[in-house]
Amino acid sequence: MGDQVNVKSILGVKGSDVATVGQEASLADAAAQLRDRKVGALVVSDDGSHIDGIISERDVVRALAAHGSGALGRTVASAMSADVVTCRDDDSVEELMVQMTERRIRHLPVVDDNGALAGIISIGDVVKGRLGQLETENQALFEYLHQGR
């Protein structure tokens, strides 16, 4: 019922802008960018296309817990996750939910056919997409049940 919600349809609404940071930036710079851009993670990329890693608020907190305030002077590379799970345009919202739940992650960078950075999907985007899908299905069922009355 209704169109399937996938990565492409989510990006069509939110856009393909991605907050990135270089590997050599400090954790203080990354934390400021997380705050200023109001995002929970930054894709680590020196050129804006190749994905070197991802750094989340959790990664910054872990670095602070391990190294104290001195961690803020360390590089993004020292705290980022280098094993980045990505998704593609045609992945469904259901597939995204499974990936995020099983791997306990909240952000999935989107890559194109060449593996280049093409967007990012957050858990909030997934929930919003799924709720929209359920609303559409509910409306279609309501109309089906009440037609001809």
SVG drawing of the C-alpha trace seen along z (x, -y; Angstrom):
<svg xmlns="http://www.w3.org/2000/svg" viewBox="-24 -27 70 34">
<polyline fill="none" stroke="black" stroke-width="0.4" points="0.0,0.0 1.5,-3.3 5.0,-3.9 7.8,-2.2 9.9,-4.6 13.5,-4.2 16.8,-6.1 16.1,-8.0 12.7,-9.2 14.1,-10.3 16.9,-12.2 14.3,-13.8 12.7,-15.4 15.8,-16.2 18.4,-16.8 21.8,-15.4 23.9,-17.8 26.3,-16.0 28.3,-17.5 31.9,-16.3 35.2,-16.8 38.8,-16.0 40.8,-13.3 43.3,-15.9 40.7,-18.2 40.7,-18.3 38.0,-16.7 37.2,-20.2 36.5,-21.3 34.4,-18.2 32.4,-18.8 31.8,-22.4 30.6,-21.4 28.3,-18.8 26.8,-21.5 26.6,-24.2 25.2,-22.0 22.8,-20.3 23.7,-16.8 24.7,-13.7 27.5,-12.5 30.0,-13.8 31.3,-11.8 35.1,-11.9 36.3,-12.8 39.3,-14.8 37.8,-15.5 34.0,-15.4 33.6,-12.3 35.7,-9.4 34.5,-8.2 37.4,-7.7 35.2,-7.2 32.4,-8.6 32.6,-10.4 29.5,-10.6 28.8,-12.4 29.3,-9.0 32.8,-8.8 33.6,-12.2 32.2,-11.2 34.2,-8.0 37.4,-9.9 36.7,-12.3 36.1,-9.4 39.3,-7.7 41.6,-10.7 40.0,-13.6 39.8,-17.1 43.1,-16.6 41.1,-14.4 39.7,-17.6 43.2,-18.3 43.4,-14.9 42.6,-14.3 39.3,-13.1 41.2,-10.1 42.1,-9.0 38.4,-8.7 36.5,-8.0 35.0,-4.7 36.8,-3.6 34.5,-0.6 31.6,-2.6 28.3,-0.9 26.8,-2.6 23.5,-2.4 22.4,-3.0 19.5,-4.9 17.3,-1.9 17.6,-0.5 14.2,-0.4 13.3,-2.0 12.8,1.6 16.4,2.5 17.7,-0.6 15.9,0.2 17.4,3.7 20.9,2.4 20.6,-0.3 19.1,2.0 21.5,5.0 24.6,2.9 23.5,0.3 24.2,-2.7 22.2,-5.8 23.7,-7.2 24.2,-5.6 26.1,-7.5 24.7,-7.1 27.0,-6.1 26.5,-6.2 27.4,-3.5 31.1,-4.7 31.2,-4.5 31.2,-8.3 29.4,-10.1 25.9,-11.1 24.0,-11.8 23.4,-10.6 20.4,-9.0 19.8,-9.3 17.6,-7.2 15.3,-10.2 15.0,-10.2 14.1,-6.5 11.5,-6.9 9.9,-9.9 9.9,-7.9 8.3,-4.9 5.7,-6.9 4.8,-8.6 4.5,-5.2 2.2,-3.9 0.0,-7.0 -0.4,-6.5 -1.2,-2.8 -3.7,-3.7 -5.4,-6.3 -5.6,-3.8 -7.2,-1.2 -9.7,-3.7 -10.7,-4.7 -11.1,-1.1 -13.2,-0.2 -15.5,-3.2 -16.0,-3.3 -19.5,-2.7 -21.1,-3.6"/>
</svg>
